[in-house]
């Protein structure tokens, strides 16, 4: 005998057909936000936005996931000030933190590029094909471990951990310690660079092996970026 869910779906299909429409099942890989909901079975409740810059990602997530609480981390003071202004527009739904996440809790050197979205905890690579690598300046910022922050704030789980730290992604992941498992951190979205941009930047092969070792599977690639050459320059990789 068909279940209630099966009867409901059949009824919706019949109604759509009478109206001249066809219902198409959701396909993973087309829309990131829909994929998050599909994997979770609903909207995320807790999101970590690591490498928040001025809050552009937090703003999007707050719009797509209206019930989520978003923790946004940005260590560069100038960017953090703008992030805090963005967060204030969402009340307690977006919380801005004036430090970054990494493998060790300490003060570290941050390399400041002319465009803040390119700021990194890593210096530019010697062979980087970037016009700005000789214009980088240095500043000191605060870095904390993810697992220490979670323990101090009694956060029981993370639905989505987004990391966009310009090559520093592996250090952020290592700072999660034993929390890095699908049962505790349900999904991880990592920006990855394929060209040489930063000294010691995250290597995609090492990332895939590391995540597999922690029980994660690759879901899909999003926001793929190329120039005139067909080779992929960077993208976001979702693990679950």
C-alpha positions in Angstrom: 0.0 0.0 0.0 1.5 3.4 -0.9 2.7 5.6 1.9 1.2 9.0 2.7 4.2 10.7 1.1 3.9 8.6 -2.0 0.2 9.4 -2.3 1.0 13.1 -1.8 3.6 13.1 -4.5 1.3 11.3 -6.9 -1.5 13.8 -6.2 0.9 16.7 -6.8 2.0 15.2 -10.1 -1.6 14.7 -11.2 -2.5 18.3 -10.3 0.6 19.7 -12.0 -0.2 17.7 -15.2 -3.8 19.0 -15.3 -2.4 22.5 -15.1 0.0 21.8 -18.0 3.2 21.4 -15.9 5.6 18.6 -15.1 7.3 18.3 -11.7 11.0 17.6 -12.1 12.8 16.0 -9.1 15.6 18.1 -7.6 19.0 17.4 -9.1 22.1 17.9 -7.0 24.7 20.2 -8.5 22.5 22.8 -10.1 21.8 25.2 -7.2 23.9 25.2 -4.0 21.2 26.5 -1.7 18.7 23.9 -2.8 21.4 21.2 -2.4 22.0 22.3 1.2 18.3 22.0 1.9 18.1 18.6 0.2 21.1 17.2 2.1 19.9 18.5 5.5 16.2 17.8 4.9 15.5 21.5 5.6 17.2 24.8 6.3 20.5 24.9 8.2 20.4 26.2 11.7 24.0 27.0 12.4 26.4 28.2 9.7 30.1 29.2 10.2 31.3 31.8 7.6 35.1 31.6 7.9 36.8 34.3 5.8 33.8 36.5 5.9 35.4 39.7 4.5 32.8 42.4 4.6 29.8 40.2 5.0 28.8 39.5 1.4 28.4 35.7 2.0 26.6 36.2 5.4 24.1 38.5 3.6 23.3 35.9 1.0 23.0 33.1 3.5 20.8 35.2 5.8 18.5 35.8 2.8 18.4 32.2 1.6 18.3 30.6 5.1 16.1 32.9 7.2 16.1 30.7 10.3 19.9 30.1 10.4 22.3 31.6 13.0 25.5 32.6 11.1 28.9 33.1 12.8 31.1 35.2 10.6 34.9 35.3 11.2 37.1 38.1 9.8 40.5 39.0 11.4 41.4 42.0 9.2 40.2 45.1 11.2 39.1 47.2 8.2 37.0 44.4 6.7 35.7 43.4 10.2 34.3 46.9 10.7 32.2 46.6 7.5 31.3 43.0 8.4 30.0 44.2 11.8 27.8 46.8 10.1 26.4 44.1 7.8 25.8 41.8 10.7 23.9 44.5 12.7 21.3 44.6 10.0 20.3 41.0 10.8 20.1 41.3 14.6 21.3 38.2 16.4 21.0 36.1 13.2 24.5 37.1 12.1 27.3 37.4 14.7 30.6 39.0 13.6 33.8 37.8 15.3 37.0 39.9 14.9 39.4 37.0 14.5 40.1 34.2 12.1 40.2 30.5 12.5 43.3 28.3 12.0 45.3 25.4 13.4 46.8 27.3 16.3 45.4 30.0 18.7 47.9 32.8 18.4 48.7 36.2 16.9 49.8 35.7 13.3 50.9 37.7 10.3 48.3 38.5 7.7 49.2 39.6 4.2 47.1 42.5 3.0 46.4 42.8 -0.7 45.1 45.9 -2.5 41.7 44.2 -2.7 40.6 42.8 0.7 39.0 39.7 -0.9 42.6 38.6 -1.7 43.9 39.0 1.9 45.5 35.8 3.2 47.4 34.3 6.1 49.9 33.2 3.5 52.3 35.3 1.4 52.0 35.5 -2.3 53.7 32.7 -4.2 56.9 33.6 -5.9 55.6 32.3 -9.2 52.1 33.8 -8.8 50.8 35.5 -11.9 49.1 38.3 -10.0 49.6 42.0 -10.7 49.3 42.9 -7.0 51.8 40.5 -5.3 54.5 43.2 -5.0 51.9 45.6 -3.3 51.2 43.4 -0.3 51.7 44.7 3.2 51.7 42.9 6.5 49.7 43.2 9.7 49.1 41.1 12.9 45.8 39.5 13.5 44.2 37.1 16.0 43.6 33.4 15.1 41.7 30.9 17.1 41.1 27.2 16.7 37.6 26.2 15.6 37.2 23.4 18.2 38.2 25.8 21.0 35.7 28.4 19.9 32.9 25.8 19.7 33.7 24.6 23.2 33.8 28.1 24.7 30.4 28.9 23.1 28.7 25.6 23.7 27.8 25.1 20.1 26.6 21.5 19.7 26.7 21.2 15.9 27.4 23.1 12.7 25.2 22.5 9.7 27.5 24.3 7.2 31.1 25.2 7.6 32.1 27.6 4.7 35.8 28.4 4.3 37.1 31.0 2.0 40.5 31.9 3.4 42.7 32.3 0.3 44.9 29.2 0.6 44.6 28.8 4.4 41.8 26.3 4.3 43.7 23.2 5.5 44.8 25.1 8.6 41.2 26.0 9.4 40.1 22.4 9.0 42.9 21.0 11.2 41.8 23.5 13.8 38.5 21.7 14.0 40.2 18.7 15.6 37.9 15.8 16.4 34.8 17.9 15.5 35.6 17.4 11.8 33.1 14.6 11.1 29.8 14.6 9.4 27.9 13.8 12.6 29.2 17.1 14.1 29.9 19.3 11.1 27.3 18.2 8.6 28.6 19.9 5.4 31.9 21.7 4.5 32.2 24.2 1.6 35.8 25.0 0.7 37.1 27.5 -1.8 40.1 26.0 -3.7 42.6 27.7 -5.9 44.1 25.6 -8.8 46.7 28.1 -10.0 49.7 29.2 -7.9 48.6 32.3 -5.9 49.8 31.8 -2.3 52.9 30.2 -0.8 51.9 26.8 0.7 48.2 27.1 -0.4 45.8 24.3 0.0 46.3 21.5 -2.6 43.2 20.0 -4.0 44.5 16.4 -3.9 45.5 16.8 -0.3 42.2 18.3 0.5 40.2 15.4 -1.0 42.3 12.9 0.9 42.0 14.8 4.1 38.2 15.1 3.9 37.8 11.5 2.9 39.9 10.5 5.9 37.3 12.3 8.1 34.4 10.5 6.6 33.2 13.2 4.0 32.2 12.6 0.4 32.5 15.2 -2.4 29.0 16.4 -3.4 29.8 18.8 -6.2 31.7 21.9 -7.4 30.1 25.4 -7.4 31.0 28.9 -8.6 33.5 27.6 -11.1 35.7 30.4 -12.4 37.8 30.5 -15.6 39.2 33.2 -17.8 39.9 32.7 -21.5 41.8 29.4 -20.9 39.5 26.4 -20.3 41.4 25.4 -17.2 39.6 26.0 -13.9 41.2 28.7 -11.7 39.1 28.3 -8.6 35.8 27.0 -7.3 33.9 26.0 -4.2 33.8 22.3 -3.3 31.0 20.9 -1.1 31.6 17.9 1.2 29.0 16.1 3.2 
